[in-house]
């Protein structure tokens, strides 16, 4: 596991579920799904195309703070669009940079029009920690003379 690994490798180590909602769904329905699935964001898909994303942060800033009704407000009114996404060959490091630069916590991985999955900042941090742990194990083996090289 390395920072230069493609994000598609990260997707292979996590659930392949991609949770989404339509743009005409109510914000309440979207928040309810996030709660049921224990996730912080949903993709917004219309006619098979990724058209937006909605997060708990969008809900807090664009519904609660503005005094809107979550049952009456459609997702399309508060979703982030266009969606920042990456291709499956983007590296873990590139994904981290994209998320940091754009202050987002969820990043769809898209190949053409197909959504392959979504990585969270937590997924990438876990990947990086695993890479560091492997490096530490390798260095320990090398220092103690058990390195297989």
C-alpha positions, 0 to 999 in steps of 0.5 A: 500500500503506497501513496502512489497506488491508484484509488481503484485499489482502495475501492477493492478493499471496501464495500462496493455499495454506492448510495444515491438519491434522485434530485427530486427527493426531499432533503429529509429522505436523503438525510434519512438514508444517510442515517440508515446507511451510516454514511455522511454523503449521497450521490445525486443521480438522474437518468443514470448520470451523476448530477450532484452530491449531498452531504450532512454539511450541505444539510446543516448549512443550506437547510437548518441555518437558512430555516428551510423545511427538510421535508419540503426542500428538494435535494436539487436545491442544496446539492453540490454540482458539478461534482468533483470526482476522480478517475480510477487511475488517480493516485491516493495522493492525488485524491487526498490533494483534491479533497484537501484543496476543495474541502470535501470529505467524499470523492466519487470515482468515475470512469466515463459515465459510470460511478465505480464507488466513493472514497471518503477521507477516512478510507484514504487515511486508513490506506495511508496508515496501512502503508506506513505500518507496512514500511515500519514492519519492513524497516524493523525486519531489515534492522533485525536481519530478517528482511527477505531481500 
